Amino acid sequence: MPWLKCLICGKDFYAKPNHLKVGWGKYCSNKCKFISQKKGKIVECSNCGKRIYRIPSDFINSKSGLFFCNKSCHCSWMNKNLHLENNHPQWNSGESSYKKIFFRNYKEKIKCVKCGLKDKKVLVIHHKDKNRKNNDIENLELLCRNCHYLKHRYYE
């Protein structure tokens, strides 16, 4: 009676003689047989670092060479790295995005530059050179509605 060692786990198992003639009898169970048939690699998710298994065709079909564990990881990576401001497919010259640009860079200084009012409901973004298309951080300042009105009317 032939007792053999499994090629995957090393466990001793009995193999039928007619299975050995056909070329079977290399693995102790179907689980070890399936493990031996895997041809892919284990890679890390490009967003969260989780280890995931990918088959060889995934490597061939990947244009970027990046892999993700699920769709939400892929979307969050896209939002962090690719779809910001002028890289977004629906970006329209950035005329209306100056608020996001300002608040992304100045989270701690949320008060009027002139009077020091801290109520977010009445604060607006002012373009210093009065050009709404110039959304550089140096050109933007936070004013309350009253100070903003005075700045435009009386050119302070």
PyRosetta script that sets phi, psi and omega in degrees:
from pyrosetta import init, pose_from_sequence

init()
pose = pose_from_sequence("MPWLKCLICGKDFYAKPNHLKVGWGKYCSNKCKFISQKKGKIVECSNCGKRIYRIPSDFINSKSGLFFCNKSCHCSWMNKNLHLENNHPQWNSGESSYKKIFFRNYKEKIKCVKCGLKDKKVLVIHHKDKNRKNNDIENLELLCRNCHYLKHRYYE")
pose.set_psi(1, 123.9)
pose.set_omega(1, -177.4)
pose.set_phi(2, -82.4)
pose.set_psi(2, 119.6)
pose.set_omega(2, 171.9)
pose.set_phi(3, -105.9)
pose.set_psi(3, 128.8)
pose.set_omega(3, -176.2)
pose.set_phi(4, -124.7)
pose.set_psi(4, 166.0)
pose.set_omega(4, 174.2)
pose.set_phi(5, -101.1)
pose.set_psi(5, 136.0)
pose.set_omega(5, 177.3)
pose.set_phi(6, -66.4)
pose.set_psi(6, 136.2)
pose.set_omega(6, -178.4)
pose.set_phi(7, -71.8)
pose.set_psi(7, -19.4)
pose.set_omega(7, -178.5)
pose.set_phi(8, -95.5)
pose.set_psi(8, -56.2)
pose.set_omega(8, -173.4)
pose.set_phi(9, -102.1)
pose.set_psi(9, -12.7)
pose.set_omega(9, 178.1)
pose.set_phi(10, 80.8)
pose.set_psi(10, 8.7)
pose.set_omega(10, -178.7)
pose.set_phi(11, -77.8)
pose.set_psi(11, 143.0)
pose.set_omega(11, 176.0)
pose.set_phi(12, -76.2)
pose.set_psi(12, 138.4)
pose.set_omega(12, 178.6)
pose.set_phi(13, -149.7)
pose.set_psi(13, 158.9)
pose.set_omega(13, 179.1)
pose.set_phi(14, -92.4)
pose.set_psi(14, 134.2)
pose.set_omega(14, 176.8)
pose.set_phi(15, -120.7)
pose.set_psi(15, 135.3)
pose.set_omega(15, 178.3)
pose.set_phi(16, -68.5)
pose.set_psi(16, 142.5)
pose.set_omega(16, -178.4)
pose.set_phi(17, -59.7)
pose.set_psi(17, -37.4)
pose.set_omega(17, 179.8)
pose.set_phi(18, -70.6)
pose.set_psi(18, -25.1)
pose.set_omega(18, 174.5)
pose.set_phi(19, -69.8)
pose.set_psi(19, -37.0)
pose.set_omega(19, 178.9)
pose.set_phi(20, -66.3)
pose.set_psi(20, -35.2)
pose.set_omega(20, 179.3)
pose.set_phi(21, -64.8)
pose.set_psi(21, -36.6)
pose.set_omega(21, -178.4)
pose.set_phi(22, -78.4)
pose.set_psi(22, -19.2)
pose.set_omega(22, -178.8)
pose.set_phi(23, 108.5)
pose.set_psi(23, 5.4)
pose.set_omega(23, 177.1)
pose.set_phi(24, -86.5)
pose.set_psi(24, -170.8)
pose.set_omega(24, 175.6)
pose.set_phi(25, 84.3)
pose.set_psi(25, 31.4)
pose.set_omega(25, 178.5)
pose.set_phi(26, -100.8)
pose.set_psi(26, -22.6)
pose.set_omega(26, -173.4)
pose.set_phi(27, -128.1)
pose.set_psi(27, 147.0)
pose.set_omega(27, -175.5)
pose.set_phi(28, -77.0)
pose.set_psi(28, -23.1)
pose.set_omega(28, -176.4)
pose.set_phi(29, -152.8)
pose.set_psi(29, 169.7)
pose.set_omega(29, 176.5)
pose.set_phi(30, -65.1)
pose.set_psi(30, -31.9)
pose.set_omega(30, 178.5)
pose.set_phi(31, -60.6)
pose.set_psi(31, -47.4)
pose.set_omega(31, 178.3)
pose.set_phi(32, -66.6)
pose.set_psi(32, -35.1)
pose.set_omega(32, 177.9)
pose.set_phi(33, -63.0)
pose.set_psi(33, -44.5)
pose.set_omega(33, -179.8)
pose.set_phi(34, -66.4)
pose.set_psi(34, -37.2)
pose.set_omega(34, 177.0)
pose.set_phi(35, -61.8)
pose.set_psi(35, -39.3)
pose.set_omega(35, -179.2)
pose.set_phi(36, -68.9)
pose.set_psi(36, -23.4)
pose.set_omega(36, -177.9)
pose.set_phi(37, -84.6)
pose.set_psi(37, -9.3)
pose.set_omega(37, 179.6)
pose.set_phi(38, -70.3)
pose.set_psi(38, 130.8)
pose.set_omega(38, -179.5)
pose.set_phi(39, -115.7)
pose.set_psi(39, -6.1)
pose.set_omega(39, -176.2)
pose.set_phi(40, -81.9)
pose.set_psi(40, -166.3)
pose.set_omega(40, -178.8)
pose.set_phi(41, -132.3)
pose.set_psi(41, 159.2)
pose.set_omega(41, 173.6)
pose.set_phi(42, -96.0)
pose.set_psi(42, 124.2)
pose.set_omega(42, 179.9)
pose.set_phi(43, -124.9)
pose.set_psi(43, 169.1)
pose.set_omega(43, 177.8)
pose.set_phi(44, -97.0)
pose.set_psi(44, 143.6)
pose.set_omega(44, 174.2)
pose.set_phi(45, -63.1)
pose.set_psi(45, 133.7)
pose.set_omega(45, -176.3)
pose.set_phi(46, -70.4)
pose.set_psi(46, -15.5)
pose.set_omega(46, -179.8)
pose.set_phi(47, -100.0)
pose.set_psi(47, -54.2)
pose.set_omega(47, -172.6)
pose.set_phi(48, -105.0)
pose.set_psi(48, -12.5)
pose.set_omega(48, 178.4)
pose.set_phi(49, 85.2)
pose.set_psi(49, 4.2)
pose.set_omega(49, 179.5)
pose.set_phi(50, -66.9)
pose.set_psi(50, 141.5)
pose.set_omega(50, -179.9)
pose.set_phi(51, -81.2)
pose.set_psi(51, 129.0)
pose.set_omega(51, -177.6)
pose.set_phi(52, -135.4)
pose.set_psi(52, 152.6)
pose.set_omega(52, 179.6)
pose.set_phi(53, -96.3)
pose.set_psi(53, 132.8)
pose.set_omega(53, 177.7)
pose.set_phi(54, -129.3)
pose.set_psi(54, 138.7)
pose.set_omega(54, -179.3)
pose.set_phi(55, -81.6)
pose.set_psi(55, 162.3)
pose.set_omega(55, -176.2)
pose.set_phi(56, -57.1)
pose.set_psi(56, -34.3)
pose.set_omega(56, 179.9)
pose.set_phi(57, -67.0)
pose.set_psi(57, -26.2)
pose.set_omega(57, 175.4)
pose.set_phi(58, -63.8)
pose.set_psi(58, -37.4)
pose.set_omega(58, 178.6)
pose.set_phi(59, -69.5)
pose.set_psi(59, -36.4)
pose.set_omega(59, -180.0)
pose.set_phi(60, -70.6)
pose.set_psi(60, -41.9)
pose.set_omega(60, -175.0)
pose.set_phi(61, -82.3)
pose.set_psi(61, -12.3)
pose.set_omega(61, -177.9)
pose.set_phi(62, -78.0)
pose.set_psi(62, 121.1)
pose.set_omega(62, 179.2)
pose.set_phi(63, -77.9)
pose.set_psi(63, -36.8)
pose.set_omega(63, -175.0)
pose.set_phi(64, -93.9)
pose.set_psi(64, -20.9)
pose.set_omega(64, -175.6)
pose.set_phi(65, 81.6)
pose.set_psi(65, 6.7)
pose.set_omega(65, 178.5)
pose.set_phi(66, -99.3)
pose.set_psi(66, 144.5)
pose.set_omega(66, 179.7)
pose.set_phi(67, -128.9)
pose.set_psi(67, 146.8)
pose.set_omega(67, -177.4)
pose.set_phi(68, -130.7)
pose.set_psi(68, 149.2)
pose.set_omega(68, -176.8)
pose.set_phi(69, -76.2)
pose.set_psi(69, -28.5)
pose.set_omega(69, 177.6)
pose.set_phi(70, -158.6)
pose.set_psi(70, 178.4)
pose.set_omega(70, -176.1)
pose.set_phi(71, -67.3)
pose.set_psi(71, -35.7)
pose.set_omega(71, -178.4)
pose.set_phi(72, -68.2)
pose.set_psi(72, -35.3)
pose.set_omega(72, 175.3)
pose.set_phi(73, -65.8)
pose.set_psi(73, -40.5)
pose.set_omega(73, 179.3)
pose.set_phi(74, -63.8)
pose.set_psi(74, -44.8)
pose.set_omega(74, -179.4)
pose.set_phi(75, -65.2)
pose.set_psi(75, -42.0)
pose.set_omega(75, -179.6)
pose.set_phi(76, -67.5)
pose.set_psi(76, -35.1)
pose.set_omega(76, 175.7)
pose.set_phi(77, -65.5)
pose.set_psi(77, -42.8)
pose.set_omega(77, 178.8)
pose.set_phi(78, -61.7)
pose.set_psi(78, -43.3)
pose.set_omega(78, -178.4)
pose.set_phi(79, -66.9)
pose.set_psi(79, -34.6)
pose.set_omega(79, 179.9)
pose.set_phi(80, -76.2)
pose.set_psi(80, -36.6)
pose.set_omega(80, -169.3)
pose.set_phi(81, -108.1)
pose.set_psi(81, -34.6)
pose.set_omega(81, -172.1)
pose.set_phi(82, -110.6)
pose.set_psi(82, -38.7)
pose.set_omega(82, -172.0)
pose.set_phi(83, -96.2)
pose.set_psi(83, 51.0)
pose.set_omega(83, 176.7)
pose.set_phi(84, -110.6)
pose.set_psi(84, 130.6)
pose.set_omega(84, 173.7)
pose.set_phi(85, 48.0)
pose.set_psi(85, -118.6)
pose.set_omega(85, -171.8)
pose.set_phi(86, -74.3)
pose.set_psi(86, -6.2)
pose.set_omega(86, 175.0)
pose.set_phi(87, -85.6)
pose.set_psi(87, -9.9)
pose.set_omega(87, -179.0)
pose.set_phi(88, -75.4)
pose.set_psi(88, 140.4)
pose.set_omega(88, -177.8)
pose.set_phi(89, -63.4)
pose.set_psi(89, -23.8)
pose.set_omega(89, -180.0)
pose.set_phi(90, -104.0)
pose.set_psi(90, 19.8)
pose.set_omega(90, 179.6)
pose.set_phi(91, -65.3)
pose.set_psi(91, 130.3)
pose.set_omega(91, -178.1)
pose.set_phi(92, -123.5)
pose.set_psi(92, 72.5)
pose.set_omega(92, 174.9)
pose.set_phi(93, 62.0)
pose.set_psi(93, -3.5)
pose.set_omega(93, 173.4)
pose.set_phi(94, 75.9)
pose.set_psi(94, 15.9)
pose.set_omega(94, -177.9)
pose.set_phi(95, -64.4)
pose.set_psi(95, -35.5)
pose.set_omega(95, -175.8)
pose.set_phi(96, -101.8)
pose.set_psi(96, 6.3)
pose.set_omega(96, -175.6)
pose.set_phi(97, -102.3)
pose.set_psi(97, 11.2)
pose.set_omega(97, -176.6)
pose.set_phi(98, -64.4)
pose.set_psi(98, -27.9)
pose.set_omega(98, 177.9)
pose.set_phi(99, -66.1)
pose.set_psi(99, -45.1)
pose.set_omega(99, 179.1)
pose.set_phi(100, -63.5)
pose.set_psi(100, -42.0)
pose.set_omega(100, 179.9)
pose.set_phi(101, -61.4)
pose.set_psi(101, -45.2)
pose.set_omega(101, -178.5)
pose.set_phi(102, -64.9)
pose.set_psi(102, -51.1)
pose.set_omega(102, -175.2)
pose.set_phi(103, -70.2)
pose.set_psi(103, -23.7)
pose.set_omega(103, 176.1)
pose.set_phi(104, -69.0)
pose.set_psi(104, -33.0)
pose.set_omega(104, -176.5)
pose.set_phi(105, -94.8)
pose.set_psi(105, -25.5)
pose.set_omega(105, -176.7)
pose.set_phi(106, -125.8)
pose.set_psi(106, 73.1)
pose.set_omega(106, -179.1)
pose.set_phi(107, -78.9)
pose.set_psi(107, -29.7)
pose.set_omega(107, -174.5)
pose.set_phi(108, -91.1)
pose.set_psi(108, -19.2)
pose.set_omega(108, -175.3)
pose.set_phi(109, -103.1)
pose.set_psi(109, 60.0)
pose.set_omega(109, -176.8)
pose.set_phi(110, -97.9)
pose.set_psi(110, 84.1)
pose.set_omega(110, 175.0)
pose.set_phi(111, -160.6)
pose.set_psi(111, 159.6)
pose.set_omega(111, -179.6)
pose.set_phi(112, -65.3)
pose.set_psi(112, 134.7)
pose.set_omega(112, -178.6)
pose.set_phi(113, -68.4)
pose.set_psi(113, -33.8)
pose.set_omega(113, -176.3)
pose.set_phi(114, -82.8)
pose.set_psi(114, -57.0)
pose.set_omega(114, -171.9)
pose.set_phi(115, -104.5)
pose.set_psi(115, -12.2)
pose.set_omega(115, 177.2)
pose.set_phi(116, 84.0)
pose.set_psi(116, 12.2)
pose.set_omega(116, 179.3)
pose.set_phi(117, -65.7)
pose.set_psi(117, 136.2)
pose.set_omega(117, -175.0)
pose.set_phi(118, -110.2)
pose.set_psi(118, 6.2)
pose.set_omega(118, -178.3)
pose.set_phi(119, -76.4)
pose.set_psi(119, 114.0)
pose.set_omega(119, -176.1)
pose.set_phi(120, -62.8)
pose.set_psi(120, -25.8)
pose.set_omega(120, -176.1)
pose.set_phi(121, -67.6)
pose.set_psi(121, -26.0)
pose.set_omega(121, -176.4)
pose.set_phi(122, -110.2)
pose.set_psi(122, 4.4)
pose.set_omega(122, -179.9)
pose.set_phi(123, -88.5)
pose.set_psi(123, 139.2)
pose.set_omega(123, 178.8)
pose.set_phi(124, -133.2)
pose.set_psi(124, 161.3)
pose.set_omega(124, 179.0)
pose.set_phi(125, -94.5)
pose.set_psi(125, 132.0)
pose.set_omega(125, -179.8)
pose.set_phi(126, -113.1)
pose.set_psi(126, 135.2)
pose.set_omega(126, 173.8)
pose.set_phi(127, -89.2)
pose.set_psi(127, 118.7)
pose.set_omega(127, -175.5)
pose.set_phi(128, -62.1)
pose.set_psi(128, -39.4)
pose.set_omega(128, -179.4)
pose.set_phi(129, -90.4)
pose.set_psi(129, 6.0)
pose.set_omega(129, 178.4)
pose.set_phi(130, 61.9)
pose.set_psi(130, 21.5)
pose.set_omega(130, 175.6)
pose.set_phi(131, -106.7)
pose.set_psi(131, 108.0)
pose.set_omega(131, -175.0)
pose.set_phi(132, -68.2)
pose.set_psi(132, -16.6)
pose.set_omega(132, 179.1)
pose.set_phi(133, -85.8)
pose.set_psi(133, -13.5)
pose.set_omega(133, 178.7)
pose.set_phi(134, -90.3)
pose.set_psi(134, 94.6)
pose.set_omega(134, -175.4)
pose.set_phi(135, -104.3)
pose.set_psi(135, 32.2)
pose.set_omega(135, 173.9)
pose.set_phi(136, -68.9)
pose.set_psi(136, 147.2)
pose.set_omega(136, -178.9)
pose.set_phi(137, -59.2)
pose.set_psi(137, -36.8)
pose.set_omega(137, -179.6)
pose.set_phi(138, -66.6)
pose.set_psi(138, -22.6)
pose.set_omega(138, -177.7)
pose.set_phi(139, -89.5)
pose.set_psi(139, -9.4)
pose.set_omega(139, -175.7)
pose.set_phi(140, -104.1)
pose.set_psi(140, 140.9)
pose.set_omega(140, 172.9)
pose.set_phi(141, -144.3)
pose.set_psi(141, 155.0)
pose.set_omega(141, -176.4)
pose.set_phi(142, -98.0)
pose.set_psi(142, 124.9)
pose.set_omega(142, 179.1)
pose.set_phi(143, -132.8)
pose.set_psi(143, 153.6)
pose.set_omega(143, 171.2)
pose.set_phi(144, -77.8)
pose.set_psi(144, 165.9)
pose.set_omega(144, -175.9)
pose.set_phi(145, -60.6)
pose.set_psi(145, -36.9)
pose.set_omega(145, -179.7)
pose.set_phi(146, -65.5)
pose.set_psi(146, -50.4)
pose.set_omega(146, 179.9)
pose.set_phi(147, -64.1)
pose.set_psi(147, -35.5)
pose.set_omega(147, 178.6)
pose.set_phi(148, -64.7)
pose.set_psi(148, -42.6)
pose.set_omega(148, 177.2)
pose.set_phi(149, -61.0)
pose.set_psi(149, -47.3)
pose.set_omega(149, -179.4)
pose.set_phi(150, -63.3)
pose.set_psi(150, -37.4)
pose.set_omega(150, -179.6)
pose.set_phi(151, -63.3)
pose.set_psi(151, -39.6)
pose.set_omega(151, -179.3)
pose.set_phi(152, -80.3)
pose.set_psi(152, -35.0)
pose.set_omega(152, -177.0)
pose.set_phi(153, -81.1)
pose.set_psi(153, -39.8)
pose.set_omega(153, -173.4)
pose.set_phi(154, -112.6)
pose.set_psi(154, 6.0)
pose.set_omega(154, 173.9)
pose.set_phi(155, 49.6)
pose.set_psi(155, 51.1)
pose.set_omega(155, -179.8)
pose.set_phi(156, -69.9)
pose.dump_pdb("model.pdb")
